[in-house]
Amino acid sequence: MPLDLPPLPTEAEPASPTPRRDRRFAIGLLLAGVVCIGMGQSVVFAVLPSLGRAVGFADQQVALVFLASSVLWVFLSPYWGRRSDRVGRKPMILLGLAGFSISMFAFAAAFELGLAGALGGAALYALVICARSIYGLIGSATPGAAQGYIADRTTTAERTAGVAGFSAAFGMGAMIGPGVGGAFSAVGPLAPFYAVASLAAAMGVLIALYLPEKSAPIERPQARVRVKLTDARLRPFLAFGAVFGVVNAILIQTIGFYILDVLKFSDQEAPQFIGIGLMAASMASLFSQLVLVQRFHVPPHVLMRGGPALICAGHGLIALSNDFGPIVFGLVLSGFGAGMAIPGFTAAGSLAVGPDEQGSAAGLTNSASSAGFILAPLIAFPLFKIAPEAPFVLTAGLAALLCLYASANGAILRSGRPPA
């Protein structure tokens, strides 16, 4: 996916050694691989609620499938990001794509056994958990390295647009994932998983052959990476990302069950309607990242205020709605806001550190936002049992607090602005 890059940097900021045309090709190829990951994620989120019930899993068990993967993701993303700072971006990108592809193949194979009656109960659940955990264990290597690759080849003026391109690629995959899933589901209920896994493997081969990276990203191999979880430069953006992650994860993990139970769709109808809702949210997110962020170059501090405000409105509308139309509109508002918030805090974190720390910073911001998938099942499903709308009342309130935090924190208000 080509980025809308401004003119090459001036003498005050050295140009990347990679020619601009080659940069566009390299980043476009990289983002095509990210699209595959986004497709896989949206297929899983759309199909898993009804698929889990078909093999006898309780709703909370379905949510806990993501928990094991998320724990591994949170702890390993910073490690893989630091590794990419030292050994290069491309090896970590390829490792993550391989992990994603293997995880999707194993995930589909496990449910194949469950639907056929060859395996069930605790044994099937353990196998599904293990298959999904591969994604958190190895697949977490790709995002930090990919964002570091983009940061290495963009100036500070281009950085927010570059990060938005990464988020937009994931959002584009999430948008077309349900459509791909619907097309391949005619072959079988698990065919979409096999298709996405095969496509990710093919993109891994193309990236291995054609993604240019002649050397490790750091010109000083002995440079010490100083970024830590407690780094004061990143602390406000990591806090923002962690709370945003909880809000986003609660929506993703509960919206399928909300549509199933509140709108009373059957297990056969629900995946189609859930897919429509997720696709609408992804389209809105994609629009905000490609048009609002890249075309108008909105600075991070504005994105970090406007995004939560839209998420608050969207989740509030979902909580008040019992009809499919208003719920989809609420998802659109939420998707538009998420499309602003993600590149906002990610780019702010990138701009807060030096060029030899980009992978580490990207790994930490990814880890912070992914932590929400650990907390979400513990928060959302007890609330869901009390009232289906209760999780969205909570997330609307958290989004409002995020908006206030971004409006008052000095480091966020300065993010993306040129130094005095």
LUMMIRO-293594 format. One line per 2 residues: number of its first residue (from 0); for each residue x, y, z of C-alpha. Coordinates in Angstrom, 1 decimal, always signed. Example, Ala and Ser with C-alpha at 12.3 -4.5 7.8 and 13.67 -1.06 7.14 Angstrom:
# residues 2
0 = +12.3:-4.5:+7.8  +13.7:-1.1:+7.1 $
//
This chain:
# residues 420
0 = +0.0:+0.0:+0.0  +1.8:+3.2:-1.1 $
2 = +2.0:+6.0:+1.4  +1.3:+9.6:+0.7 $
4 = +4.8:+10.8:+1.6  +5.8:+14.5:+1.7 $
6 = +8.9:+15.7:-0.1  +12.3:+14.3:+0.8 $
8 = +13.9:+15.7:+4.0  +16.1:+18.7:+4.0 $
10 = +19.7:+18.9:+5.2  +18.5:+19.4:+8.7 $
12 = +17.2:+15.8:+8.6  +19.3:+13.3:+6.6 $
14 = +17.5:+11.4:+3.9  +17.1:+7.7:+4.0 $
16 = +19.8:+5.8:+2.0  +16.9:+4.0:+0.2 $
18 = +15.6:+5.9:-2.9  +12.1:+7.2:-2.6 $
20 = +10.7:+4.9:-5.3  +12.3:+1.8:-3.6 $
22 = +10.9:+3.0:-0.3  +7.4:+3.0:-1.7 $
24 = +7.8:-0.5:-3.1  +9.3:-1.8:+0.1 $
26 = +6.7:-0.3:+2.4  +3.9:-1.4:+0.1 $
28 = +5.2:-5.0:+0.1  +5.5:-5.0:+3.8 $
30 = +2.0:-3.6:+4.3  +0.6:-6.2:+2.0 $
32 = +1.8:-8.8:+4.5  +0.2:-6.8:+7.4 $
34 = -3.1:-6.9:+5.4  -3.0:-10.7:+5.6 $
36 = -2.7:-10.6:+9.4  -5.6:-8.2:+9.6 $
38 = -7.7:-10.5:+7.5  -6.9:-13.5:+9.8 $
40 = -7.8:-11.5:+12.9  -11.2:-10.3:+11.6 $
42 = -12.1:-13.8:+10.4  -11.3:-15.2:+13.8 $
44 = -13.3:-12.5:+15.6  -16.3:-13.0:+13.3 $
46 = -16.5:-16.8:+13.3  -15.2:-17.8:+16.7 $
48 = -18.3:-17.0:+18.9  -20.6:-19.3:+16.9 $
50 = -17.8:-21.9:+16.1  -17.0:-22.1:+19.8 $
52 = -20.6:-22.8:+20.7  -20.8:-25.4:+18.0 $
54 = -18.0:-27.4:+19.7  -19.4:-26.9:+23.2 $
56 = -17.2:-24.0:+24.5  -18.8:-21.6:+27.0 $
58 = -18.7:-17.9:+26.1  -16.0:-17.1:+28.6 $
60 = -13.9:-20.0:+27.4  -14.0:-18.5:+23.9 $
62 = -12.8:-15.2:+25.3  -10.0:-16.9:+27.2 $
64 = -8.7:-18.4:+24.0  -7.4:-14.9:+23.2 $
66 = -6.1:-14.5:+26.8  -3.2:-16.9:+26.5 $
68 = -2.1:-15.5:+23.2  -2.4:-11.9:+24.6 $
70 = -0.2:-12.7:+27.6  +2.5:-14.0:+25.4 $
72 = +2.1:-11.1:+23.0  +2.4:-8.5:+25.8 $
74 = +5.5:-10.0:+27.3  +7.3:-10.9:+24.0 $
76 = +6.5:-7.8:+21.8  +9.1:-5.6:+23.5 $
78 = +11.7:-8.5:+23.2  +11.1:-8.9:+19.5 $
80 = +11.2:-5.1:+19.0  +14.6:-4.9:+20.8 $
82 = +15.8:-7.9:+18.6  +14.9:-6.0:+15.5 $
84 = +16.9:-3.0:+16.7  +20.0:-5.3:+16.9 $
86 = +19.7:-7.9:+14.1  +17.5:-6.1:+11.6 $
88 = +13.8:-5.7:+10.8  +13.5:-8.3:+8.0 $
90 = +14.3:-11.4:+10.0  +11.8:-10.5:+12.7 $
92 = +9.1:-9.6:+10.1  +9.6:-13.0:+8.5 $
94 = +9.6:-14.8:+11.8  +6.3:-13.2:+12.8 $
96 = +4.6:-14.0:+9.5  +5.7:-17.6:+9.8 $
98 = +4.3:-17.8:+13.3  +1.0:-16.3:+12.2 $
100 = +0.6:-18.7:+9.3  +1.5:-21.8:+11.5 $
102 = -0.9:-20.6:+14.2  -3.8:-20.2:+11.7 $
104 = -3.2:-23.7:+10.2  -3.1:-25.3:+13.7 $
106 = -6.2:-23.3:+14.9  -8.2:-24.6:+11.9 $
108 = -6.9:-28.1:+12.3  -7.9:-28.2:+16.0 $
110 = -11.5:-27.1:+15.2  -11.6:-29.6:+12.4 $
112 = -11.1:-32.4:+15.0  -13.8:-30.8:+17.2 $
114 = -16.4:-30.5:+14.5  -15.7:-34.1:+13.3 $
116 = -16.2:-35.4:+16.9  -12.7:-36.8:+17.0 $
118 = -11.7:-34.6:+19.9  -13.7:-32.7:+22.5 $
120 = -13.8:-31.3:+26.0  -10.6:-30.3:+27.8 $
122 = -8.3:-31.9:+25.2  -9.9:-29.9:+22.4 $
124 = -9.8:-26.7:+24.4  -6.1:-27.2:+25.3 $
126 = -5.3:-27.8:+21.6  -7.1:-24.6:+20.5 $
128 = -5.3:-22.6:+23.2  -1.9:-24.0:+22.1 $
130 = -2.6:-23.2:+18.5  -3.7:-19.7:+19.2 $
132 = -0.7:-19.2:+21.6  +1.7:-19.6:+18.7 $
134 = +0.5:-16.3:+17.4  +1.4:-14.5:+20.6 $
136 = +4.7:-16.4:+21.0  +6.1:-15.9:+17.5 $
138 = +3.6:-13.8:+15.5  +4.3:-10.9:+17.9 $
140 = +7.6:-10.4:+16.2  +6.1:-8.7:+13.1 $
142 = +4.4:-5.5:+14.3  +7.3:-4.0:+16.2 $
144 = +9.8:-4.8:+13.4  +7.4:-3.6:+10.7 $
146 = +6.8:-0.3:+12.5  +10.6:+0.0:+13.1 $
148 = +11.2:-0.6:+9.3  +8.8:+2.2:+8.5 $
150 = +10.3:+4.5:+11.1  +13.8:+3.8:+9.7 $
152 = +12.7:+5.1:+6.3  +10.5:+8.1:+7.2 $
154 = +11.4:+11.5:+8.6  +9.7:+12.9:+11.7 $
156 = +7.4:+14.8:+9.4  +6.4:+11.6:+7.7 $
158 = +6.2:+9.4:+10.8  +2.5:+9.8:+11.7 $
160 = +1.5:+9.1:+8.1  +3.8:+6.1:+8.0 $
162 = +2.4:+4.6:+11.2  -1.1:+5.3:+10.0 $
164 = -0.2:+3.4:+6.8  +0.7:+0.4:+9.0 $
166 = -2.6:+0.7:+11.0  -4.5:+1.2:+7.8 $
168 = -3.0:-2.0:+6.2  -4.2:-4.0:+9.3 $
170 = -7.6:-2.2:+9.0  -7.9:-3.0:+5.3 $
172 = -7.3:-6.7:+6.1  -9.9:-6.5:+8.9 $
174 = -12.3:-4.9:+6.4  -12.0:-7.5:+3.7 $
176 = -11.5:-10.5:+6.0  -15.2:-11.2:+6.6 $
178 = -15.8:-11.0:+2.8  -13.0:-13.5:+2.2 $
180 = -14.3:-15.6:+5.0  -17.8:-15.6:+3.5 $
182 = -16.5:-16.5:+0.0  -14.4:-19.4:+1.3 $
184 = -17.0:-20.6:+3.8  -18.9:-22.1:+0.8 $
186 = -16.1:-24.7:+0.7  -16.3:-25.4:+4.5 $
188 = -16.6:-23.6:+7.8  -12.9:-23.7:+8.4 $
190 = -11.8:-22.9:+4.8  -11.3:-19.2:+5.6 $
192 = -8.6:-20.0:+8.2  -6.7:-22.2:+5.7 $
194 = -7.0:-19.6:+3.0  -5.7:-16.7:+5.1 $
196 = -2.8:-18.9:+6.5  -1.8:-19.9:+2.9 $
198 = -1.9:-16.2:+1.8  +0.3:-15.1:+4.8 $
200 = +2.8:-17.9:+3.9  +2.9:-16.7:+0.3 $
202 = +3.5:-13.1:+1.4  +6.3:-14.3:+3.7 $
204 = +8.0:-15.8:+0.7  +7.6:-12.6:-1.4 $
206 = +8.9:-10.5:+1.5  +11.9:-12.8:+1.9 $
208 = +12.7:-12.5:-1.7  +12.0:-8.8:-2.4 $
210 = +12.0:-6.7:+0.8  +15.2:-4.7:+0.7 $
212 = +17.2:-4.5:+3.9  +20.9:-4.5:+3.1 $
214 = +22.1:-4.1:+6.7  +20.8:-3.9:+10.2 $
216 = +18.9:-0.7:+10.9  +21.4:+0.7:+13.4 $
218 = +24.6:+2.2:+12.0  +26.3:+1.9:+15.4 $
220 = +26.0:-1.9:+16.1  +27.3:-1.5:+19.7 $
222 = +24.7:+1.2:+20.5  +22.8:+0.3:+23.7 $
224 = +19.1:+0.4:+23.5  +17.8:+2.4:+26.5 $
226 = +14.1:+2.1:+26.1  +12.3:+0.4:+29.1 $
228 = +8.7:+0.0:+30.2  +9.4:+2.7:+32.9 $
230 = +11.0:+5.1:+30.4  +9.6:+8.6:+31.2 $
232 = +9.6:+9.6:+27.5  +7.1:+6.9:+26.7 $
234 = +5.1:+6.7:+29.9  +2.1:+8.9:+28.9 $
236 = +1.7:+7.1:+25.6  +2.0:+3.6:+27.1 $
238 = -0.6:+4.6:+29.7  -2.9:+5.9:+26.9 $
240 = -2.3:+2.7:+24.8  -3.0:+0.4:+27.7 $
242 = -6.4:+2.0:+28.5  -7.3:+2.2:+24.8 $
244 = -6.4:-1.5:+24.5  -8.9:-2.4:+27.2 $
246 = -11.6:-0.4:+25.5  -10.8:-1.9:+22.1 $
248 = -10.5:-5.5:+23.4  -13.8:-5.4:+25.3 $
250 = -15.6:-4.3:+22.1  -13.9:-6.9:+19.9 $
252 = -14.5:-9.8:+22.4  -18.1:-9.0:+23.3 $
254 = -19.7:-7.5:+20.2  -20.3:-11.0:+18.7 $
256 = -22.1:-12.2:+21.7  -24.0:-9.0:+22.0 $
258 = -25.3:-9.4:+18.5  -26.1:-13.0:+19.1 $
260 = -28.0:-12.5:+22.4  -29.6:-9.0:+22.1 $
262 = -30.7:-9.3:+18.4  -31.5:-13.0:+18.8 $
264 = -29.8:-14.2:+15.6  -29.2:-17.9:+15.1 $
266 = -25.7:-19.4:+15.2  -25.9:-19.7:+11.4 $
268 = -27.0:-16.1:+10.8  -24.8:-14.4:+13.4 $
270 = -21.4:-14.7:+11.7  -22.8:-12.8:+8.6 $
272 = -24.2:-9.9:+10.7  -21.1:-9.8:+13.0 $
274 = -19.0:-9.7:+9.9  -21.0:-6.8:+8.5 $
276 = -20.6:-4.9:+11.7  -16.8:-5.5:+11.9 $
278 = -16.4:-4.6:+8.3  -18.2:-1.3:+8.8 $
280 = -15.9:-0.5:+11.7  -12.9:-1.5:+9.7 $
282 = -14.0:+0.7:+6.8  -14.4:+3.7:+9.1 $
284 = -11.0:+3.0:+10.7  -9.4:+2.8:+7.2 $
286 = -11.0:+6.1:+6.1  -9.7:+7.9:+9.1 $
288 = -6.1:+6.5:+8.7  -5.8:+7.0:+4.9 $
290 = -7.7:+10.3:+4.5  -7.7:+12.1:+7.8 $
292 = -4.3:+11.1:+9.1  -2.3:+10.8:+5.9 $
294 = -3.9:+13.4:+3.7  -4.3:+16.1:+6.3 $
296 = -1.3:+15.2:+8.5  -3.2:+15.6:+11.8 $
298 = -0.6:+15.7:+14.6  -0.7:+12.9:+17.3 $
300 = -2.0:+15.1:+20.1  -5.1:+15.9:+18.1 $
302 = -5.7:+12.3:+17.2  -5.3:+11.2:+20.8 $
304 = -8.1:+13.6:+21.8  -10.5:+13.2:+18.9 $
306 = -10.3:+9.4:+18.7  -11.5:+8.6:+22.3 $
308 = -14.3:+11.2:+21.9  -15.7:+9.3:+18.9 $
310 = -15.2:+5.9:+20.6  -17.2:+7.2:+23.6 $
312 = -20.1:+8.2:+21.3  -20.0:+4.9:+19.4 $
314 = -19.9:+2.7:+22.5  -22.6:+4.7:+24.2 $
316 = -24.8:+4.2:+21.1  -24.2:+0.5:+21.1 $
318 = -25.2:+0.3:+24.8  -28.5:+2.1:+24.1 $
320 = -29.4:+0.2:+21.0  -31.4:-3.0:+20.5 $
322 = -31.5:-2.7:+16.7  -28.9:-3.7:+14.1 $
324 = -28.7:-0.4:+12.3  -27.8:+1.8:+15.3 $
326 = -25.3:-0.9:+16.5  -23.5:-0.8:+13.2 $
328 = -23.4:+3.0:+13.3  -22.0:+2.8:+16.8 $
330 = -19.3:+0.5:+15.4  -18.6:+2.9:+12.6 $
332 = -18.0:+5.8:+15.1  -15.8:+3.5:+17.2 $
334 = -13.8:+2.4:+14.2  -13.3:+5.9:+13.1 $
336 = -12.1:+6.8:+16.6  -9.8:+3.8:+16.8 $
338 = -8.3:+4.7:+13.4  -7.3:+8.1:+14.9 $
340 = -6.1:+6.8:+18.3  -3.8:+4.0:+17.2 $
342 = -1.6:+6.0:+14.9  -1.8:+8.9:+17.4 $
344 = -0.2:+7.2:+20.4  +2.0:+4.9:+18.3 $
346 = +3.5:+7.8:+16.3  +3.9:+9.9:+19.5 $
348 = +5.9:+7.1:+21.1  +8.1:+6.8:+18.0 $
350 = +8.8:+10.5:+17.9  +9.7:+10.5:+21.6 $
352 = +12.8:+8.3:+21.2  +15.9:+8.2:+19.1 $
354 = +16.5:+6.5:+15.7  +18.3:+3.5:+17.4 $
356 = +15.3:+2.8:+19.6  +12.5:+2.6:+17.1 $
358 = +11.9:-1.2:+17.3  +12.0:-1.1:+21.1 $
360 = +9.5:+1.7:+21.3  +7.2:+0.0:+18.7 $
362 = +7.4:-3.2:+20.7  +6.4:-1.4:+23.9 $
364 = +3.5:+0.5:+22.4  +2.2:-2.7:+20.8 $
366 = +2.6:-4.5:+24.1  +0.7:-1.8:+26.0 $
368 = -2.3:-1.8:+23.7  -2.4:-5.6:+23.6 $
370 = -2.5:-5.8:+27.4  -6.2:-5.0:+27.0 $
372 = -6.8:-8.5:+25.7  -5.6:-9.9:+29.0 $
374 = -7.9:-7.7:+31.1  -10.9:-7.6:+28.8 $
376 = -12.2:-11.2:+29.5  -11.9:-10.6:+33.3 $
378 = -13.8:-7.4:+33.1  -16.3:-7.8:+30.2 $
380 = -17.9:-11.2:+30.7  -18.9:-10.7:+34.4 $
382 = -20.4:-7.4:+33.3  -22.1:-9.1:+30.3 $
384 = -23.8:-11.6:+32.6  -25.2:-8.7:+34.6 $
386 = -26.5:-6.9:+31.5  -25.3:-7.2:+27.9 $
388 = -24.9:-3.4:+27.6  -22.9:-3.0:+30.8 $
390 = -19.4:-3.6:+29.1  -20.2:-0.8:+26.6 $
392 = -21.3:+1.6:+29.3  -17.9:+1.0:+31.0 $
394 = -15.9:+1.4:+27.8  -17.7:+4.6:+26.9 $
396 = -16.7:+6.0:+30.3  -13.1:+4.9:+29.9 $
398 = -13.0:+6.6:+26.5  -14.2:+9.8:+28.0 $
400 = -11.5:+9.6:+30.6  -8.9:+9.1:+27.9 $
402 = -10.1:+12.2:+26.1  -9.7:+14.2:+29.2 $
404 = -6.3:+12.7:+29.9  -5.0:+13.5:+26.4 $
406 = -6.4:+17.1:+26.8  -4.5:+17.7:+30.1 $
408 = -1.2:+15.8:+29.8  +1.7:+18.0:+28.8 $
410 = +3.7:+15.3:+27.0  +0.7:+14.4:+24.9 $
412 = +0.0:+18.0:+24.0  +3.6:+18.5:+22.9 $
414 = +3.7:+15.3:+20.8  +4.4:+15.8:+17.1 $
416 = +5.0:+19.5:+17.5  +8.4:+20.9:+16.4 $
418 = +10.8:+21.6:+19.3  +11.0:+25.2:+20.5 $
//
